[in-house]
Amino acid sequence: MTYDRLATASAALAGRLAGAGRVAVWATPTPETVVAVVAALRAGVPAVPLNPKTGTRELAHIVADSEPTAVLAGAGDTLPPVLDALDRIDVDTAGEGARATLPEPSPESPALIVYTSGTTGPPKGAILPRRAIAASLDALEDAWQWTGDDVLVHALPLFHVHGLILGVLGPLRRGGSVRHLGRFSTDGVARELSSGGTMLFGVPTMYHRLAEALDGPGADGLAKALAGARLLVSGSAALPVHDHERIAAATGRRVIERYGMTETLMNTGVRADGEPRPGTVGAPLRGVELRLVEEDGTVLPGDGTGPDTIGEIQVRGPNLFTGYLNRPDATAAALTEDGWFRTGDMATRDADGYVRIVGRKATDLIKSGGYKIGAGEIENALLDHPGVREAAVTGEPDPDLGERIVAWVVPADPAAPPSEQELADHVAAQLSPHKRPRTVRYLDALPRNDLGKIMKRSLHG
């Protein structure tokens, strides 16, 4: 789809949307979704991206909460009954019709309402203003030297910040190109990077599959394609150090990471001209203030806190949302009085400002034997063992330690998994004895969501 065709198709649709309160977008990985979102932006109407795989109960909550006046979808899409009460507008990508000329809305006006995953209750709608999207994408332009000459390749879903804002609106803001694979495949990545693609955006599950493929047949072509990319970027969850090293060894190129959330968009990132340091998500982006805070509210020093000093990440800047839709209580709880957003992510910070996320405050900070321990570093140590394919670490109540460290392991060879003692010794040797798992549980696979994040709340003893 050319820029001219996108301009014509979105302008015609924007004319139909002008004055609407909010519109839902049935966000399939198709050109129809791109036209729908761009049209809503041009009309100044907040768009609510809907995950086509969302269950009936959750979808009903999102629709009731956001109250869209219409749903935008492809003509061939079959919509669930829960959307029957909404006016349906089929998106035409042919680029026909009169181009509406509409005024540019204010920077503070809502652009998108993106619903969070709802791990601690019903999903909440994060209101993202135009200002936040522009500030975040322009900060990434600075960090990644992103230009209109870049050709972005990805296969990310278009109902999340990563795939929609970074993966579609990012290239559009730069005047560049995007090639969406529709469905992730290592062959698709190799094909597109070998034929002009300059950047690859992915989540850890995708990079893990690329790392696996680099050990298999036909690896030379994939390795050459990845080596030729200007940037390989991973986000939405931590990329295990083991996969970093496997890709670097095969391609000579390092994957870089960035850190963001639905409510904050992008906070930190490894710069294109910076050091790609596995296990870190880089330093704060331009315009973003970041601090680490103790549980009692004490702000940790900003000049390098050391690897064992863990605090909650709080951020402030033009990249922040304006609040949760219909949830002033949740908005107030998420923000401090002076405008810092409490991310709930725990991290340490290197002396040069690089941030190392150790996990979520609720699920990944383990207090054992008087120590604060981040699950992430133990997971990386476990993944470095040749008998471990996947690993997750949680804490469970322990009468002696307060919490004991539990490792959930998918063995490389299910018929001959490494023993509990072997894994405990492996972690103790790499890190320290108090960080060794006290219990190991073996699984066929780890529970993951659409973006490949491990759903630790689904792990039970």
MODA-V942546 format. One line per field, one symbol per residue. ss: DSSP state (h for helix, s for strand, l for the rest). phi: phi as a letter, one per 40 degrees, with the letter a starting at -180 (. if undefined). burial: # if it has 9 or more other C-alpha atoms within 8 Angstrom, else .. A space follows every 50 residues. Layout:
ss = ???
phi = ???
burial = ???
This chain:
ss = llhhhhhhhhhhhhhhhllllsssssllllhhhhhhhhhhhhhllsssss lllllhhhhhhhhhhhlllsssslllllllhhhlllssssllllllllll lllllllllsssssslllllllllssssshhhhhhhhhhhhhhhllllll ssssllllllhhhhhhhhhhhhhhllsssslllllhhhhhhhhhllllss sslhhhhhhhhhhlllllhhhhhhhhhhllssssllllllhhhhhhhhhh hllllsssssslllssssslllllllllllllssllllssssslllllsl llllllllllssssssllllllsslllhhhhhhhslllllsssssssssl llllssssssllllssssllsssshhhhhhhhhllllsssssssssssll lssssssssssllhhhlllhhhhhhhhhhhllhhhlllsssslllllsll lllslhhhlll
phi = .ccccccccccccdcccdgccabcbccccbddcccccccccccgbcbbcb cccccdccccccccccfccabcacdcccccdccccccbbccbccgbhccc bbccccdcccbbbbcccgcbiddbcccbcddcccccccccdccbfcbccc bcbabcccbbddcccccbccdcccgbbbbccgacacccccccccbhcbbb babddccccccccccbcgccccccccccccabbbagaccdddcdcccccc bgbbcbbbbaadcbfcbbacccbbccbdgbbgcdcdgccbabbcccgccc dcbhcgcbbbaccbbaiccccciccgbcccccccbccbgccccgcbabbc ccgccbcbicdcbbbbbbggbcbccdcccccccccccbcbabbbbbdbcc cgbbcbbbbbccbdcacccdcccccccdccbadcccccbbbbbcaccbcc cgcccccccbc
burial = ....###########.##...########..################### #......######..#.#######........#..#....###.#...#. ........########......###########.###.######.###.# ######################.########..#.#.#######..#### ####.######.##....#..########.######..######.###.. #.###################....#..#######..#.#####.....# ...###...#######.####.###.##..#..###...########### #.#########.#######..#####.######.#.#########..... ############....##....######..##..######..#..###.. ######.....
